[in-house]
């Protein structure tokens, strides 16, 4: 449906390059099918093929771009779109060939099995959408209400948050299939271990942020103001880990879809309201990153109450909070007093 709609749009929109719409329409089609294949193999816990093909896609894209821009000296934007379409198509082709036994043009459909899957799937989509918007709404807000130059600095700092979020999403897809198969009596112990694991990962994030400081200071002098922004994003990175790797997976595996949706949208409403107040009071742009971190922490806390109640758990992880905020404060002071001095 998306393919057909976008192809039709490409014939009627004359104010824009039709090649862009045609490439995007086919790219969307292949990406949607590839996402199905990703989910299929992740549910079967066959993560190797998913990882290999994701790496292959990026390698094909990079090779094509380097060949076109460096060897052929072509700088047309259309070739960049074709490069991405080609890389997605290669993955689609390999997936389809390796998945022949799972595919059929005709099949007997048991609607009694499919109906509850799609019914719950809708609530999952609503919850996932709220989760993703919470992660990116600050950048969208800054893009709408602030000049392009300020948005460039903020989004550059936010890019390193997004890179961490990409890693988080990758870990999440590995964890969820295992949680669904766990013995219900073992969930409390698994929850504690995963919370500890994310706290350990947060220590690596601390050194990751410091490395980013020096990368920007030495190679991206026009974006040095983003160093302060990145330091204020640190706490948000930590609680984004805990929310997406642990809490969201437990909310889904424990059939707590209503809580998953409610918590995401309560946080989103509070997040947007706070940013509006900050904008009206001309608060410095860097503190929108701090707002993101505080909202992430708030969402972590309301999720923790719900999950603890379901599991009969009483641990509030206060020590984890103290450590995370101490490291975040140190990064902010280090960024402003040493790196930017």
C-alpha positions, 0 to 999 in steps of 0.5 A, a space after each residue: 500500500 505504501 509503495 502504491 501510494 508513493 508511486 502515485 504521488 511521484 506522478 502528481 508532484 511536479 515541484 520535487 524530483 520524481 526520482 526521490 519519491 520513486 526511490 523512497 517508495 521502493 526503499 520503503 517496500 523492501 525495508 518493510 519486508 526486511 523488517 518482517 524477515 528480521 522479526 522472523 529470525 529474531 523470534 527463532 533466536 537466529 540472530 547471526 543472519 540478522 547481524 550479518 545482513 545488517 552489516 552487509 547492507 551498510 557495507 554495500 551502501 558505503 562501497 557504492 557511495 565511495 565508488 560513485 563519489 570518489 571514483 566516478 566523481 558524481 555528486 548528484 543526490 539521486 545517486 545517494 538514494 539509489 545507493 541506499 535502495 540498492 543496499 536494501 534490495 540486496 538484503 531483501 534478495 538474500 533474505 528471500 532466497 534463504 527463507 524459501 521454506 517459510 514463504 508460500 503464495 497460497 496458505 490456509 489462514 487460521 483467523 482464530 490464531 491471527 486475530 489475537 496476535 493483531 489485536 495485541 500487536 496494535 497495542 504494542 505499536 501504540 506503546 512503541 510509538 510513544 516510546 520512540 517519540 519520547 526518545 526524539 521529541 526534544 530534537 523535534 521540538 528544537 527543530 520547530 521552534 529554534 533557528 537552524 544554526 542552534 538546531 544543528 548544534 543541538 542535533 549534533 550533540 543528540 546524534 551521540 545519544 541516538 548512536 547509543 539508542 541504536 545499540 540499545 535497540 539491538 540489545 533489546 531485540 536479543 533479550 525479548 525472545 528469551 524473556 517470553 520463554 522464561 519460567 515465570 518464577 525466574 523473572 524476578 532474578 532475571 530482572 535484578 541481573 539485567 538491571 545490574 548489567 545495564 548499570 555496568 554498561 553505564 560505566 562504559 557509557 561514561 568513558 564513551 562520552 569522555 572520548 566523544 568530548 575529545 573527538 569533538 574538541 579536536 576534529 569538530 571545532 564548530 560544534 564545541 558547544 555540543 560538548 555541554 549538551 552531550 554531558 547533560 544527555 549522559 543520565 538520559 542515556 543511562 536510563 534509556 538503557 534501563 527502560 528499553 533493555 529491561 523495563 519495556 521488555 518486562 512490560 511486554 513479556 508480562 502482558 502489561 500493555 496498558 501500563 506500557 502505553 499509559 506510562 509512555 504517554 504520561 511522560 510524553 505529555 509532561 516532557 512536551 509541557 516542560 519544554 514549552 515552559 522552558 521555551 517561553 522563559 528563554 532557557 538556554 538550549 543546552 538545558 533541553 538535554 538536561 530536560 531529556 535526562 530528567 524525563 527519562 529518569 521520571 519514566 524509569 521511576 514510574 515503570 519501576 513502580 509498576 514492574 516491582 508491583 507485578 513481580 513482588 519486588 521491593 528493590 528501588 535501585 537508589 544506589 544505581 541512581 546515586 552513581 548515575 547522577 554523580 557520573 553525570 554531574 562529573 561529566 558536566 563539570 569536566 566538560 565545562 571546566 577542563 575540555 571547554 576551558 
